[in-house]
Amino acid sequence: HARIGNAVGLDTPVSTIRLLRRLRDAGYDLGGPGAVPGLDEADDTVAGDALIHALIAAGGQDEEWLTSGQLTDAHVRVTPEQYAAWTAHLPAA
């Protein structure tokens, strides 16, 4: 958890919020109001903090914090076959 959003010289949480806002503005469906923690906050720093705290609260894939059993049973695991099926309709470009 100590490395969430860790990047030298980059405010990763704020950058992520700004990127998500641009995606939403371009028409991508990010869910309804409140679906992405922090996204609707006016202050970028507050928004980034809300996003990071939500990610930490939701858990993670950090082996320092989870057991191997938790990692194995994680519901966020996607097989290469699932990913290929989900993205098969997208143009190659």
C-alpha positions as CSV (number, residue, x, y, z in Angstrom):
1,H,0.0,0.0,0.0
2,A,3.0,2.3,0.5
3,R,3.6,2.3,-3.2
4,I,0.1,3.2,-4.5
5,G,0.5,6.2,-6.7
6,N,4.3,6.2,-6.3
7,A,6.1,8.0,-9.1
8,V,9.0,10.4,-8.9
9,G,7.9,13.9,-9.9
10,L,4.4,12.9,-10.8
11,D,1.2,13.3,-8.7
12,T,-0.2,10.0,-9.8
13,P,-3.6,10.4,-8.1
14,V,-4.3,13.8,-9.5
15,S,-3.0,12.7,-13.0
16,T,-5.4,9.7,-12.8
17,I,-8.3,11.9,-11.9
18,R,-7.6,14.3,-14.7
19,L,-7.3,11.4,-17.2
20,L,-10.5,9.9,-16.0
21,R,-12.3,13.2,-16.4
22,R,-11.0,13.6,-19.9
23,L,-12.3,10.1,-20.7
24,R,-15.7,10.9,-19.2
25,D,-15.8,14.2,-21.2
26,A,-14.9,12.2,-24.4
27,G,-18.0,10.1,-23.8
28,Y,-16.6,7.0,-22.0
29,D,-19.0,5.6,-19.4
30,L,-17.4,5.7,-16.0
31,G,-20.6,5.0,-14.2
32,G,-23.0,7.4,-12.5
33,P,-22.1,10.1,-10.0
34,G,-20.0,8.7,-7.2
35,A,-19.0,5.6,-9.1
36,V,-15.4,6.7,-9.2
37,P,-14.3,8.0,-5.8
38,G,-13.1,11.6,-6.0
39,L,-14.0,12.1,-9.7
40,D,-16.7,14.7,-8.9
41,E,-14.6,16.7,-6.3
42,A,-13.8,20.2,-7.4
43,D,-10.3,20.2,-5.9
44,D,-7.9,17.9,-7.8
45,T,-5.9,17.1,-4.6
46,V,-9.0,16.2,-2.7
47,A,-10.1,14.1,-5.6
48,G,-6.8,12.3,-5.9
49,D,-6.7,11.6,-2.2
50,A,-10.3,10.2,-2.3
51,L,-9.3,7.9,-5.2
52,I,-6.2,6.6,-3.4
53,H,-8.0,6.0,-0.1
54,A,-10.7,4.2,-1.9
55,L,-8.1,2.0,-3.7
56,I,-6.4,1.2,-0.4
57,A,-9.8,0.4,1.3
58,A,-10.8,-1.9,-1.5
59,G,-7.6,-4.0,-1.1
60,G,-4.9,-4.6,-3.5
61,Q,-2.6,-7.0,-5.0
62,D,0.4,-6.2,-2.9
63,E,2.0,-9.4,-1.7
64,E,3.3,-7.6,1.4
65,W,-0.3,-7.1,2.6
66,L,-2.1,-10.2,1.2
67,T,-1.6,-13.9,1.7
68,S,-0.9,-16.1,-1.4
69,G,-4.4,-17.6,-0.9
70,Q,-6.0,-14.1,-1.1
71,L,-4.0,-13.3,-4.2
72,T,-5.0,-16.7,-5.8
73,D,-8.7,-16.1,-5.0
74,A,-8.8,-12.5,-5.9
75,H,-11.9,-11.6,-8.0
76,V,-10.0,-9.1,-10.0
77,R,-8.0,-11.7,-11.8
78,V,-8.6,-11.9,-15.5
79,T,-7.4,-14.7,-17.7
80,P,-5.8,-13.9,-21.1
81,E,-8.8,-15.7,-22.7
82,Q,-11.3,-13.4,-20.8
83,Y,-9.4,-10.3,-21.8
84,A,-9.2,-11.4,-25.4
85,A,-13.0,-12.0,-25.5
86,W,-13.8,-8.7,-23.8
87,T,-11.6,-6.8,-26.3
88,A,-12.2,-8.8,-29.5
89,H,-14.6,-6.2,-30.9
90,L,-12.2,-3.3,-30.6
91,P,-10.4,-2.1,-33.8
92,A,-6.7,-3.1,-33.9
93,A,-5.6,0.5,-33.9
